[in-house]
């Protein structure tokens, strides 16, 4: 075929043009697959979750909630929790404090880790892989925060790898580097049960001790309160009751909490979508550029074909199909790249973040990517047809 013969003459140029299309297709498939993975993993977490209501501070975003913004916190947390523990229809009420802290072993380089404070002996929330669970929280001491310090912590596998520590080791931890040098905690257990609360390495403290070292003990503040009901069907009823009694706080069901998380990451999703769009546009421009260069190289040949009576449509079919071939083959290349790449990304994310199957490919995404590749080919073929129609046959022959 003439188109294949023309492409084979410029192998390197053809390859890089196909690669440009392939990168656009890879970006498209990966964005859709990661979005699918986030939704499916979020759905699975909701199905498996034993938490039915999430109580947080006012109408603040999730990022500031985890970063430690005081505006997003619940004050007088222990009294708040005790108030709901009296209700026989509530199975569990657990306060939780989240803030970033510095941690390091001996004189090693300080690292930022995700600190999480929960009431000692978190029971069903934490599954210990190695070592033992946190003991009962004694430091709170009826709100005086002057009880006995245990200075014991749990870590997840990511922290163990980051700091090169094991159960039984001691590490320095603090809200600031100066404070971290003066505070030593012993690792008593290893758990990954709460690692999905953050993509960062995690350290779990007894709540009152973590409140003390982060300055949240002054107003007895926590980031959120998780509630488990005996009857999940009553989540809506309890949500309304809590909101009426505590109008300054936000109460979310599982579905609402997931939607809030997705909404707060909408800017990131939009940025990723923009990058994908740019990659597709760049791939299209590469194919268009290749087509124009090919036409420029064959302009005298095209002029002769016009003179001997070959129709524009026949000329377009013999030359314009090159763009369609490049785009289609680039699409196939992108799909073939995506299969091992998605497997590799899942492995790396699972190893360093702890999430499973974040990239979930589906046949619909492959069909979509092929449709995009073919559309690019049709568009470039149209550009080629327009370029051919504007060629001046007499001038081309005179100059040739």
N, C-alpha and C positions, 0 to 999 in steps of 0.2 A: 504494500500500500504506500502511496506517495507521501502521506502524512508521517507514517512511521519512518520512511527513508529520510525525510527531511529532519525529523527529530534526532535520528541516529547520527547525523552529520555533526551535530553540536551536542555531544553527550554531556559534557560538564555543565553547560548552560541549562540544558534540559533537566539534569539532575537537581541543580540548585533551585530551579523554578518549581519542580515537583516538591522539593523539600519545604519551600515556602508555603505551598498549599497544605502540605502535611502538618506543619506546625500550627497553622490555623485550625485544622481539623482536630489535632491533638488537644489544643486549648479548649475547643468547643466540647469535645467528649468528656474531658476531665472535669470541666466546670459543672456540666450536667450530672456527671457521676458522683462528684463530691456533694453536690446539693441533694442528690437522691440518697446518698449515704447518711448525711446529716439528718434528713427527715426520717429515714427508716430506723436509724439508731435511736433518734429521739422518740419515735413511736414505740420501739421495743422497750426503751427505758420507762416510758409511761405505763406500758402494759405490765412490766415487772415491778414497778415502783410500789412500795408499801406506804408511801407518803401521799396524802390526799389533799392537804392544804399547805401553802407556803405563805408565811406572813413576813413582809419586809417593811422597810421604812416607807416614807411617802413616795410620791410619783417620781422616783429616780430611776436611772438606767441601771442595768445589771452590772455594767463595767465599773461604775462608781461604787456599787454595792460591794463588789469583790475587792476593789482597790482600797477600801477603808474610809470612804467619805462619811463624815459624821452625820450629814444630812440624811443619809440612807439607812441609818441604824435605828434599832428599837431600844429605847431607854427603859431603865428599871426592869430589866429582862427577867430576873428571877421571880419577881412578884407577878409579872405577866404570865410566866409559865405556870407557877403554882395556882394561879386563878383558874386556869383551864384544866389542870390536873384533877381538880375536884369534880369535874363533870364525868359521870360514869359512862357516857357514850363516847368519850375520847380515850383511845387505847394508849397513845403515846404523844407527848409534847417534848420536843428537843430543841433547845436554843443552840445557835451555831455562830461563831465569830470567824470572819475570814479577813486576813490582811497579809500583805507581802512583808517578809522579814529577811534579814541576812543570816546566813549560817555558814560555818566552816569548821574544819577539824584541825586542831592544833594551830600551826602557823600557815595553814594552807590559804589559798586565795578565797576570799569571801564570795559567796554566791547568793543571789536572790532566790528565795523559795516561797512557795505558797503555804502560809500558816493557817491552820484551821483549829479552832478551839471548840471542843464539845465537852459536855458534862462527863466526868469520869465514869468509866465502865459503860460505854455506849451500847453494849449489848448487841441487839440485832442489826445495828447499823454497821458494825465493824466485825469483819471476819479475820482473825489473826492467822497469818501464814507461819510465822515463826516468833517465838518469845511469848509474851503475855499481854493482856489488855491493860489499859490505864486503870488505876485504882479509883475509889470514890474520891470526889473532889472535896478536899478539906479546907482549902485556902479561902474559900468564900466566907465561911464563918459568919453566917447570918447578915451578910452585907458589909462586914467590917474589913474584909480582905486582909486579915492578919493571921489567918490560920496557917497550919503547917504546909511548907512547900515540899512537894514530892520531887519536882524537877525531873520528871520522867516524860518521855515522848514516844510516839510511834512515827515511823517513816514508811514511805512506799518504795518500790524498787527503783524508781527514777532518782529519788534522793540518795539512795544507797549507792547507785552508780555514779551520780554527779559528785558526791563528796567522798566516795570510796570508803564507806563506813559499813559496819555490821551491827547486829544486835549485841548489846553489851558495851559498845563504844560510847564515848561522850563527845559532844560537839558544842561549840559556842553559838548562841543564837540571840538576836536582839533586833529591835525596831531600827536602830541605827548601828553603824559599825562600832562606835564607841561603847554602846550598851552591850553589843554582842561579845566584846572582849571580856566583859565582867560577868557574864551569865553562862553557866555551864549546865547542860541537860544530858541525861543519860537515855540512850535508845534502849527501850525495853521490848519493843515488838515491831514486826513488819506486817503491813497490810496494804492492799490495793483497793479496798472496798469503797473508799471515798475519792479515789483518784480522778473520777470523771467530773468532779466539781471544778477542776482546773487542768489546763494543758501543761502547767508547770510542775516541777517536782514538789512533793507535799510533805509537810511535817504536821503531825496532829498533837495538840496539847490538851491538858485539862483546861476547861473553859476559864475558870477564875484566874489561873496562872497566866493564861494567854491574855486575858483582859488586863491584868496587872502590867505585863511587860510592854503592852501596846498603848497603855494609857486609857483604856476603855473602862477601867474599874471605877472611875470617878462618877460616872452616871450609869454604871452597870449596863453597858451597851453591848448589843450583839448585832450581827448582820441580818439574821433571819431566824424564824422559828418554824420548825417543821411539825406538822400535826398528822397523826394517823388516827383514823376513825374506826370504830367497830363496825359501822355500816357506811361504806363508801358512798352509798346512794344519798346520804344526807350532807354531802359536801357543800352543795348549794345553800342549804339551810344554815350551816355553821359559818359559811363565808359571809352571809348577810348579817348574822348575829355579831361576828367579830368586827365587821366594818362599822356597825352601828355603835358598838361599845368603844371602839378605838378608831375614830374617823381619820386620824392622822396616818394610819398605817394602810398598806396595800395588801390585800388577801387574794391569792391566786390559786385556782385549781391547777392540776397538772397540765391540762391543755392550754390554759391561759399563760402559765409560766413558760411553756415551750414557745408559744407565739411571741411572748415578750423577748425571749432570747433571740429569736429569728429577727424580730423588728430592730433590736439594738445592733444587730450585725448587718443590717440592710446596706449601710454604706460600704462595708467590706465586700458584700455580694455585688453591689453596683460597680465597685472598682474592678472586681474580677471580671464582670461581664464586659466592662469597657476594654480591658486588656484582650479578651477573646475577640471582640468586635474589631479591634485594631489589628490583631493577628490575621483575621479573615480578610480585612481590607488590604493589608500588606501582601498577602498571598495572591489576591486578585490583581493587584498592581504589578506584581512580578510576572504573572501570566500575560497580562496585557503588554507589558514591556517586551517580553519575549516574542510575542506575536508581531508587534510592530517592527522589532529588529529583523525577524524572519521575513517580513514583507519587504522591508528595505533592501535586504539582500537579494530578493527575487523580483524586484520591481520591473526589470527589463524582461524577464521571463513572463511576467503577468501581462506586460504590454503586448508582447508577441501573441499570447493566447487571445487577447482581445481582438487584435488585428485579423487573425485567422478565423474569427467568427465564434469563438467559444463564449457562451453566455456568462454573465456575472455570477449567476447561481452556480454554474459548473465550476468556475474558478473559486468561488467561496467554499464549495464543498471540498475541493482538493486541498485548500490551504487553511480555511477556518476550522477544520476538524482537529488541527493540531492543538488549539487551545482546549478543546473538549477532552482530548486524550491526556494532555498534561494535567488538567484539573482532576479528571477521573482517577488517573494513576496516583496523583498526589493524595487524593482522598483515601485510596486503598493503602498507600504507604502510612498515612496517619493512623488508620485503624489498626494496622499491624504493629505500629509503634506503641499504641495505647494499651494493647493486651498485656505485654510484659511490664510496661511502665506502671500500670495501675496495680499490678501484683507487687512491684517493688515499693511503690508509695505506701501501700497498705502495710507491708512488712516494717518499713521505717517508722510509720506513725504508731504502729502497735508497740514497737520496741522503745521509742523515746517518749511517746505521749500516753500510751495505754489504751487507745481506742482500737476496736476491731472493725474491719471492713468499712472504712470511711469512704473509700472509692468503690461505688457499686455501679458497674456498667450494665446497661440493658440494650437489647437489640434495637429498641426505638431510637437510641442515641446514634447507633451505627447507621440506621436508615436515614436519620436526620443529617448526619455528617455527609453521607453520600449525596443526598439531595442538595446540600450546600455546595459540594464540590462540582456537581453537574451544573448548578446555577452559575457558579464562577465560570465554568467552561462555556456556557451559553452566552454569558455577558461578554466574555473576551472574544468569542466568535462574532458577536454582533459588532464589537469595536473593529474587528478585522474587516468585516463586510463594509462598514462605513469608510474605512481607510481605502479599501479597494475602489469603492465607488468614486472617491475624490481624486483618484490618480488620473493624470492627463496623459493619455496614450501617446499622442504625437510628440509631446515634450520629452517623454521618457525615451522614445526611440531616437529622437534628435540628439539628446545628450549621451545616449549609449553609443 
